[in-house]
């Protein structure tokens, strides 16, 4: 049987599995779990992979990570493709409007209680890869190599006192036997349904979590002169951050965002500390060291100007998702076959992050975007809402939604990329 016939069979099997993929996605959406707490999600995945009769199903990797190993029976070059999906949800209220919307609350998570939802689409990623495992297990006799189905926990970042995520899976030995010759994944996004976006170079930026602790001297609110108020110093840091972008090249975007301010005290007490939690993003990884240096200087000197002190820590650093040109060139025929040539578009860079970069940078491969919303592209190639549709809602927004009918495209992408790599048709030259 030639490649064309196999591709057709992959599509037929994906269509057959589509209803199950939608059901998995809706179940996962209704029952989300935060980073490093993906107990039930991992159990659902592992049970399904075992039911498929894979050669191995490895669990408990870097927390709740799961890796399914499917060794093909056809002779070939011994290639190994790692297909990756992330499983964790976000501490975000679910306002997607679907009848399977999440009502989950995690009362025990550090800093909680939090409402929990799949506002980033990881429920889609997990369900699509479960579907791809179903498809590829059905043609294992014609696979000339090995497929690793990698279900990763804690992509959004574990609690700061815990380890987790892609790097932790690598360090746990998840890819030592066998070692991948390619990694592939995708992210659902507010882009026209069924469209695939790709980029040569940095698809996502470099990222690090930042914690700034401003320390003063606690005192009663009626006698501020007897203590040191850390609040004005923290305000000065917040104000100064808005000028950091002017201190690095304007040609490569950077952003520093403080998303959470944590105080200890009450209305009539000047507390001892104020903690600022945020994220630094750089389109070019080489800018990260300079931004960090300047942010640290800003915090320390601003605090000193108010008689306080500041300590700055950088945690959970993630390299950019970098798609090398030869890998993109090799993959474009596959992407166009699956989505249709007119639906495969080059996109701009973003300052989002995804620690799939740990896999792509080590093993080669690429990461693409899959459109799942009611959108079309304007003359400049930017997504705009379709009249009468549900509008556009970005990832991490409580209103984020994904169209179920698009999930089968993701299943097909995984299956076609895997087969084409194992047969040598999708290899960077």
N, C-alpha and C positions, 0 to 999 in steps of 0.2 A: 504494500500500500504506500503510495507516494505522500509527500508532505501536504499536498492540497487536500487529499482525502482525509488525512489525519486532522488537519485544521478544521475541516467540515465536521468531523466527528466530535472534536472538542467543543465546537459551537452547539451541536445537538445535545451533548451531555450537559452543557451549561444551561441551555434552555430547559432541560428536564429538571435540573436542580434549582431553578430560579425561585419557585414557590417556597422551597425549604430555606433558601437564602433570605428571602423576605421575612419568613417566620422567625428565623434566628435573629435577624436584625431587630425586629420589633420586640422580641423577648429581651434582648440585651439592652435595648433602649429603655424598656420599662424597668429594668433591674440593673442600673449602672453601679459601678464600684470605683472608688477613688484609687489613686496611685499607691501601689504596694498593698492594696486590699482586694485584689481581683480574684478572690477565692472561688466564687461560684462561676465567674466567667471562665476561669482556667479549667474548672471541672467540666463545664459544658464542652469546651474545646477538646480536652483530652479524651473524654468519653466518645466524642464523635470520631476522633482520629483512630482510636482503638477499634471502633466499630468498622472502620474502613479496612482494617487488617494491615496497617502500615508495619514496616519492619521494626521500627522502634517508636515509642512515644515517651519522651523524656519530660518530666515534670519537676516543679520546685526549683527552677533555674533562676537564680537572682531574685528570689521571692516566689512569684507565681508564674514565671515564664514557662512556656511549653514549646517543645520542638518535636515535630513529627518527621520521621525519616522514611522516605519512599525510595527504595532502590529499584531502578528500572531493570528489566530483564533483557533488553536488546543490547547487542554489542555496540560499543562506541568508544569515545575518547576519554571517558572517565570524568566528564565535567560534572560540577555540582552547583546547582542554582539555589540560593536562599531567597524565599519569598517571605516578606515580612508584613505583619499587621500589628498594630498596637491595641491594647485592650482597655486602658484606663479611662475614666470619666473625669469630669471637672466639678469643683464646688460652685456650680452655677444653677440657678433656678430654671426649670424647664418651662418655656413659654412657646414651644414650637406649634402648639395647637392641635397636634395629632391625638387620636383617641388612645394611643399607646404611650403618651407622654409620661415622664417619670414623676413620681411623687416621693421618691426616696430621700431620706435624710440620714446622714451619718453623724450620730451624736457623739461618737468617741474619737473622731479624727482630730489630731493636734490642731488647736485653734478653733475647733468647731463649737457647736454643731453646724453642719453645712447641708443645704440642699444639694443634691447630686444629679447631674444629667450628662448625657453624651452630647454636649454642645460643641464638640469638635469633630464628631463623626466617626469616632473609633469603633462604635457599634457596627457601622458600615464596613470598616476595614476588616474587623474580625469575621463578620458573616461572609464577606466576599472571599476571604482566604479559606474559610471552612468549605465554601462552595468549590473553590479551585482544588482543594484536596480531594473532594468527591470526584471531580472530573478527572484529575490526573491519576488517581488510584484505579480508575476504570480502564486506563490505557497503559498500565505499568509494563505490560509485555512489549510495548513499542517505545519505551523510554530508554535511550542509550546513556544513562547516567543517573544521578541521584538528585532528588528534590528535598530540600529542607523547608518545612512549613514552620516559620518562626513567629510565635505569638508572644509579643513583648509586653511586659508590665511597665508601669511608671514612666511612660514617655513624657508626660506632663511634668515630671520631676517628683521624686519622693519627698516626704517631710525631711527637713534639713538635718535631722538627727539620724536619718536612715540612708542606706545605700540602695541603689536601684537603677533600672533603666538599661539602655542598650550597652553601655560600657560595662556595666556589672555582668551582663550576660556573656560578653566576650571574656571577661576576667574569670568567669565561672567555668570556662572551657566549653561553652555551648557549640563552638565552631571548630573544635580541634579534630574531630573525627566524624565525618569527613570535612575538609576545609573547603569552603565555597570558592568557586571560580567566578561567581557573579552574585550580586545582591540586587534585589528589585523590590520596589514597593510603590504605593501611590497614596495620595491624600485627597479625600473629597473636599470640594471647594465651591464657593458661589460663582460658578461658571456655567455656561449653557449645558443642559443635560446631555450627557454622552460625549461631550468634547473632552479631548485630552490636551493638556497644556504641558509643554516641556521647555527647558532652558539649558543652553550650554553655558557652563560656568556655575556660579553660586545660585542655586534655586532658592535656598534659604540662607539667612545670615548666621554669623557667629553669635553666641549668646552666653551670658553668665548671670547668675542670680547675685544680687548685692544686698548686704545687710549693713546699715549704718547705725551705730548706737551712739547717741549723743548723751553725755553724762554731765549732770550738774550737781547741785546739793539740795536735797529735799528740805522744804520749809513750809510754814503755813502761808496760805494765799494772801493774808493780810499784812505780812512782813517780808515782801520779796527781797528787800535789801539784806536780809539776814542769810539768804541762801544764794543759789545760782540756778536760774530758770533755764532748763534745756530747751524749752519750747521755742523762744525766739531764735535760738541757734539752729534748731531744726528747720524753722521757717526760712532762715537765710540759706541753708543748704538747698532746700526745695527751689527757692528763687534762683540761686546760682546755677542749678542744673540746667535751667533753660538757656543758659549762655554757653554751655559746653560745646555745642555743635559748631560754634564759631571759632573754636580753638583747634579744630582738625579740618582737613581738606573738605571743602563743600562738594567735591565731585564724587565722593563715596559716602553715602548716607550712614549716619549713626543716630541712635536715639537712646536716651536714658529715661526710664519711666519709673516713678515711685508709685506702686499700686496699693500700698498698705502702710498706714502710720499707727504705731502701737504705743500707747502711753500707759503708765502705771500711776494711779492716783484717783482723785475725785475732784469735784468742782471747786473745793476750797483748799486744795493741797497742790503745791508746786512739786511735782514728782521729781525723782532723781534721774530718770532716764526717759528718753524718747527713741524708739527704734523705727527706722525707715526701711521698708522692704521694697525692692524693685528689681528691674532687669535692665541690662545693658545689651544693646544689639548693634552689630556692625556688619555692613554689607561686605566689607573686606576684612578678613581675620587679622591682618597685620595692624589694623587700627586699634585693636582691642587693648593692647598694652598701654598705648598712649591715653586712651579714654579712661582706663582704670587709674593711671597715674594722676591724671588731672582731677578725676572725681575724688580720689583720696586726698589730694592737696586741698581741694575746695572744702571738703567736710572738716578736715583737721583745722584749717585756718579760720573757717567761718565759726566753728565752735570756740576756738581760742579768742576770737574777737568779743565773745560774750562771756568770757571767763569759764567756759565749759571745755570739755574734751570730746573727741570723737574717735571711734575705731571703725574701720571699714574692712569687711570681709567679702571675698568673692567665692561663690560656691556653685557647684553643679555646672561647670563650664561645658559648653557643647560646641564642637566645630561646625562650620557651615556645611550644608548639603551641596556638594560640588559635583556636577555632572560633567565628566570629561567628553570633549567633542567626539572622539572615536566611538565611545559607547552610545552616544546619542545617534550618531550616524548609522551605527549598526542596528539600533532599535527602531528607527523610523519606519522601515518597511513593515515591521510587526505592528507597530502602533496604528499605522494607516490601514492595514488589513482589518484590524479589529474595529476601529472607530469610524473608518472612512476617511479618505484623504483630506476632504474639506473640513473635517472636524478635529484635525490634529494641528495645533497652533503653537507657535513659539510665544512664550509669555515673558513679562518682565520679572525682575527679581523682587523678593519681598524681604522684610526684616523679621518674618516669622522664624521659628527654629524647629528642628525636628532631629532627634538624636539618632535617626536612621543613618545620619552622617557617619556614625561610628562603624557601620557595616559597609556602606558604599566606599568610604575612603580606604578601608582595609582590603576589601575583596574586589573592588571594581563594580560596575553596574550603573544603575541610575534610578532616579525617583521622579515620578511625574504627578501631575494634578488631574483629577477626574471631576468634571462638572456635574452637579447634581441639583441645580436649581432652575427656576423659571426665568431664564435670561436669554439674551441674544447679544451679539457683539456689535458695537457701533463702528463707525468708519475708522476709528483709531485702534480698534481691536480690544477695547475695554468692555467688560460685561455691563449690560444695562437691563433693567427689569422688562419682562414681557408684559404688555398691556393685558390686564385681567388676570395676571398670575399672582403668585404669593410674594412677589418682590424678592429682593436680595437681602440676606442676613448673613453676616460674616461669622466665621468660626469663633467660638468663645462668646458669642452673643446669645442671650437666653432664647431668642427667636430663631436660632439656626435650625434649618431643616434640610432633609435630603430626600430626593424622590426615589421611591422603592424600585421603580422600573429601570433605573440606571444601574442598579447593583449587578445585573447580569453582565453588563459591559466590563465591570471590574473583575468578575470571575473569568471572563474570556481573556482579558489582558494578562492576568496571572498565568493562565494555562498556556496561552500562545507564547509568551515570553519564555516560560520554562522550557517548552518543547523546542523552540527555536534555538535557545542557548545550548541545550543538551545535544542537538544535532549539528551544532557548529555554524548555524545560519546567523546567530546573534552573538558575535564575539568582536570585541574591539581589536582593530588591526593596527 
